[in-house]
């Protein structure tokens, strides 16, 4: 018997998932997409299976703006296991070396200023970065180690929250592209005992934090009770990840031409930069950029159904 193709729903918005331990970001996305029965979906940057926490999942029109969440600053809490180094820099890897731990809170806090501000990091071999079209983690699994270029990242906050036995709990606010595993490994090397990430939790992604997240268990319970549509109440607006951008509301006339791809003028527009745009009814219709001539040029438009 031929398999009946599932007809997916048009769903627009963002679900802010508290990603569970053991799931890849894509596995979490596909699970939630199935629960929603959504046509189009995408996430906003991978979290390791070891990691939990804030993972914005974009659906429908919201996927057009996922790149801006990918580029946003992030926040983490991590537990560094001192005295043990692993192949992957986290608890999923094989142990390379064990060393005695003779340092404590004072020694750790004395080193933290070295990692604050703009620093250079060499990306780990176990990462999704590509070399000649191949992800580094695939090369690493094959036993290959290739040269990686150091990259600049910014650590806005690095604080020691607790130091108990051979574990240190750290809070990190950082720019995109920061590897917490590399940060912990580099700290362990300076301490002289080595270290790896034992636990990792993302606490912030752009304007989102843990207070607004929903768990996979909550989504599954809602689905069991009311089906696909029962999950719609967890959807945030498509522009909720851009709340710190300036907001412009166009007249009906301006919105019409702007949605045809034509730049328009807005008296209250800033002098430069990106803006969110609403139509005369207050509906989000896309993002634009202020041109040199002061007009708002459309950059990404969304379907309003009008």
C-alpha positions in Angstrom: 0.0 0.0 0.0 1.4 3.4 -1.0 2.3 5.6 2.0 0.1 8.7 2.3 2.2 11.9 2.3 1.6 14.0 5.4 0.2 17.5 4.6 2.1 20.0 6.7 0.6 23.2 8.2 1.8 26.7 7.5 3.1 27.8 10.9 4.9 31.1 11.5 6.8 32.1 14.6 9.5 31.0 17.1 9.4 28.4 19.8 12.0 28.9 22.4 13.0 25.4 23.4 14.9 24.4 26.5 16.9 21.8 24.5 17.2 18.5 26.4 20.5 16.7 27.1 21.5 14.1 24.5 19.6 15.7 21.5 21.4 17.3 18.6 20.0 20.7 17.7 18.6 19.2 14.5 17.0 16.3 16.2 15.3 18.7 18.6 14.1 20.8 15.7 12.7 17.9 13.8 10.9 16.6 16.8 9.2 19.9 17.5 8.5 20.4 13.8 6.7 17.0 13.8 4.7 18.0 16.8 3.6 21.2 15.2 3.3 19.5 11.7 5.0 22.6 10.3 5.9 23.2 6.7 9.2 25.0 7.1 11.6 25.0 10.1 15.1 26.0 11.0 17.2 26.5 14.2 19.5 29.3 15.0 22.9 27.7 15.6 23.9 24.3 17.0 24.1 23.3 20.6 26.2 20.2 21.3 24.2 17.1 22.4 25.9 17.5 25.8 24.4 21.0 26.1 21.0 22.1 27.3 19.2 25.4 27.3 18.0 28.2 25.1 17.5 27.0 21.5 15.3 29.3 19.4 13.4 27.2 16.7 12.1 29.2 13.7 9.1 28.2 11.7 7.7 29.5 8.4 8.3 33.3 7.9 10.5 33.4 11.0 13.1 31.3 9.3 13.9 34.4 7.1 15.4 36.1 10.2 17.2 33.1 11.8 20.6 34.4 10.7 20.3 37.4 13.0 19.7 35.2 16.0 22.7 33.0 14.8 24.8 36.2 14.9 23.6 37.3 18.3 25.5 37.2 21.5 25.1 34.2 23.8 25.2 33.4 27.5 26.2 30.1 29.1 26.8 28.4 32.5 29.4 25.6 32.4 30.9 23.2 34.8 34.6 22.7 34.2 36.1 19.4 35.4 39.6 20.2 36.4 42.4 17.6 36.2 41.1 15.7 33.2 41.5 16.4 29.5 39.5 14.6 26.8 39.7 14.2 23.1 36.6 16.4 22.5 37.1 18.9 25.3 33.9 17.8 26.9 32.5 14.8 28.8 31.6 12.9 25.6 35.3 12.4 24.6 37.8 9.8 25.7 40.2 10.7 28.5 43.6 11.7 27.3 45.3 12.6 30.6 44.6 12.9 34.3 46.6 15.3 36.5 46.4 16.2 40.2 44.5 19.4 41.0 46.4 21.7 43.4 44.6 25.0 42.6 41.4 26.5 44.0 39.2 29.6 43.7 42.0 32.2 44.1 44.1 30.7 41.3 41.1 30.4 39.0 39.9 34.0 39.6 43.4 35.3 39.1 43.4 33.9 35.5 39.9 35.0 34.4 40.9 38.5 33.4 43.1 37.0 30.7 40.0 35.7 28.9 37.8 38.8 29.2 37.4 41.2 26.3 38.5 40.4 22.8 40.6 37.2 22.7 41.9 34.7 20.1 40.6 31.1 20.1 41.7 28.2 18.0 38.5 26.3 17.1 38.5 22.6 18.4 38.9 19.7 16.0 35.5 18.4 17.2 33.5 21.2 15.6 31.2 21.7 12.6 33.7 24.1 10.9 34.8 22.8 7.5 38.2 22.2 6.0 38.2 21.6 2.2 34.5 20.9 2.4 34.8 18.4 5.3 33.5 19.1 8.8 36.4 19.1 11.3 34.7 16.6 13.5 34.7 14.0 10.7 38.4 14.5 10.2 38.9 14.2 13.9 37.0 10.9 14.1 39.3 9.6 11.4 42.3 10.5 13.5 43.3 13.6 11.5 44.4 16.9 13.0 44.6 19.9 10.7 45.8 23.4 11.3 43.1 25.8 12.3 43.4 29.6 12.2 42.8 31.5 15.4 39.7 33.6 15.4 38.8 36.7 17.4 35.9 36.4 19.8 34.7 38.7 22.6 34.0 37.5 26.2 31.8 40.3 27.8 31.4 38.4 31.1 33.4 35.6 32.7 32.6 34.9 36.4 33.4 32.1 38.7 30.1 31.1 40.3 31.3 28.2 42.5 34.4 26.1 43.1 33.7 22.8 44.7 36.4 20.1 44.8 37.8 19.6 41.3 34.9 21.4 39.6 34.5 25.0 38.8 31.2 26.6 37.7 31.5 29.5 35.3 29.1 32.1 33.8 30.1 33.3 30.3 28.5 36.0 28.1 30.2 36.0 24.7 30.0 36.8 21.0 28.9 34.3 18.3 31.5 31.7 17.4 32.9 31.4 20.9 33.7 27.8 21.9 33.2 27.2 25.6 35.1 23.9 25.3 38.2 25.8 24.1 37.8 28.4 26.8 37.7 25.7 29.5 40.6 23.8 27.9 42.7 27.0 27.7 41.9 27.8 31.4 42.9 24.3 32.4 46.2 24.5 30.6 47.1 27.8 32.3 46.1 26.2 35.7 48.5 23.4 34.9 46.1 20.6 35.5 44.0 20.5 32.4 40.2 20.7 32.2 37.2 19.8 30.1 33.5 20.8 30.0 31.5 18.5 32.2 28.2 20.3 31.8 27.0 23.2 29.5 23.8 25.2 29.6 22.9 28.0 27.3 21.2 30.7 29.4 20.8 33.4 26.7 20.6 33.8 22.9 20.1 37.3 21.7 17.1 38.8 23.5 15.9 35.4 24.8 16.7 33.8 28.1 15.6 30.7 30.0 12.6 32.3 31.6 10.7 32.1 28.3 11.6 28.6 27.3 9.4 25.6 27.0 10.5 22.0 27.5 10.1 19.1 25.0 8.0 17.3 27.7 5.6 20.3 27.8 5.2 20.3 24.1 4.6 16.6 23.9 2.0 16.9 26.7 0.2 19.7 24.8 0.3 17.6 21.6 -1.2 14.6 23.4 -4.0 16.7 24.8 -4.9 18.9 21.8 -2.9 17.9 18.7 -0.7 20.1 16.4 -2.7 23.3 17.0 -2.3 23.0 20.8 1.4 24.0 20.3 0.5 27.3 18.6 0.2 29.0 22.0 3.9 28.5 22.5 4.8 30.4 19.3 6.4 33.8 19.7 6.1 36.4 16.9 8.4 36.1 13.9 10.2 39.3 14.8 10.6 38.6 18.6 14.3 37.9 18.1 14.7 41.5 16.7 13.1 43.4 19.6 16.2 45.6 20.1 16.0 46.9 16.5 14.3 50.3 15.8 10.6 49.8 14.8 8.9 51.8 12.0 5.2 51.8 11.1 4.5 52.6 7.5 1.4 54.2 6.1 -0.8 52.0 3.9 0.6 53.7 0.8 4.3 53.2 1.8 3.7 49.7 2.9 2.2 48.8 -0.5 5.2 50.0 -2.4 7.7 48.7 0.1 6.2 45.2 -0.2 6.7 45.5 -4.0 10.5 45.8 -3.3 10.7 49.6 -3.6 12.5 51.8 -1.0 10.3 54.4 0.7 10.8 57.3 3.0 9.9 57.3 6.7 10.2 60.7 8.6 11.0 59.0 12.0 13.6 56.6 10.6 17.1 56.5 12.1 20.0 57.9 10.1 21.5 54.4 9.4 21.3 50.7 10.2 18.6 48.0 10.1 15.0 48.5 11.2 11.9 46.4 11.8 8.8 47.4 9.8 5.1 47.2 10.5 2.3 48.1 8.1 -0.5 50.6 9.0 -2.4 47.7 10.8 0.6 47.0 13.1 1.5 43.7 11.3 5.2 42.9 11.0 6.1 42.9 7.2 9.8 42.6 7.2 13.2 44.3 7.8 14.9 47.1 6.0 18.1 49.1 5.9 18.4 52.8 5.8 20.1 53.8 2.6 22.5 56.7 2.1 19.6 58.8 0.7 17.5 58.3 3.8 15.0 55.9 2.3 14.2 52.4 3.8 15.3 49.7 1.4 13.6 46.3 1.9 15.9 43.5 2.8 13.7 40.6 3.9 9.9 40.7 3.4 7.3 38.4 4.9 3.9 37.2 3.5 1.1 38.9 5.5 -1.8 37.1 3.9 -3.3 40.4 2.7 
